Amino acid sequence: MHSGFNEAIISKSEYQNYWHQAIDYTSYKAKMAQDLITQPDVDRKAYISINTQRMHRVEKTYQMGAAIVTQLKALRHRSFWLILSEHWCGDSSQVLPVFNAIAAASAANIDLKLLYRDEQPALMNAFLTNDTRSIPKLIQLNEHWNVTGIWGPRPSVAQKLVKELKSNPLTAANYNHDLHLWYARDKQQAIESEVLKLLIKANLFCPDCLS
């Protein structure tokens, strides 16, 4: 996890309002399917199409590791995962199914909802990555709407890879291909290891101490 943030500019009541505006994963996928039909931009339509395939593949193949399963059983506090995303985002297609599967296996200790980045500029600007509005961005909140962790826009190893690829003129143009090849080879292991750290943070924070 490698994101700077300034959550002080977002109040607890605002986080709560954002949560009530957000949609669940099933609704996000339904809107994505509709966007694929109605999207007028040819390039974005192509991104949405391949991202739909990626999400379906990850949903079918992802299997949680023993460490995540153990940590989920050890959760003592409820967490809310508020995620900024967009249908055209390739990284989102690789990680959202993993987040959803982990939340679904949490025995209701993790609630997951999504917001669209371009509809929420104030929230996005509070969670920039190197001064960029990079997504996906996961904001972990406790029961009193305090931030207990953040993640995004991609695993640290992948972030380093992208930086290296973009800095090399020979690989900059096709960095996206190499990035998704890395995702396929990694099989969600890097994502899982970083989510594990989020879960540990959720357990460390005492909601009533921060209320």
C-alpha angles and dihedrals in degrees: 000000000000110000129129116211143176105207091164089084090059115070125215091249090052091052088051090051091049089052092054090050093049126097132224125250094261091053091047090055091047091052089047091055090050091047089054089059100042103032107120096193108091095206094048090046089056091049092050091049095053092041090055089055092047093051091049091050094050091047090055099043107033115108120181118238125236094254093058092046091051093048092049090055089051096053111126100178135049117249133196118213110204110186129193112210147141130215093241094055112111095199090053090056090057099046109029094074089052093050091047093050092050092048091048090053094049097089089243093305090117123049116192128201135161138220129190113249096219092053094052109047095156093055092043092050089056090059106043124158111220088336092306129115092236121170154246095048120177118201114194114207132181128222091279093050096254117145109247098171146349135210137186175243092283139331114296093246090053091046090055090047092052091049091052094045094048092049092056114077090209094059105024096091094052100033091120092062092051091046094056091044086057090051091052093051095043092055092208094298096126092048091050094050091053093045087053088061090052091053091050089052090051089057094047095056116080107214095204091049090058100039 
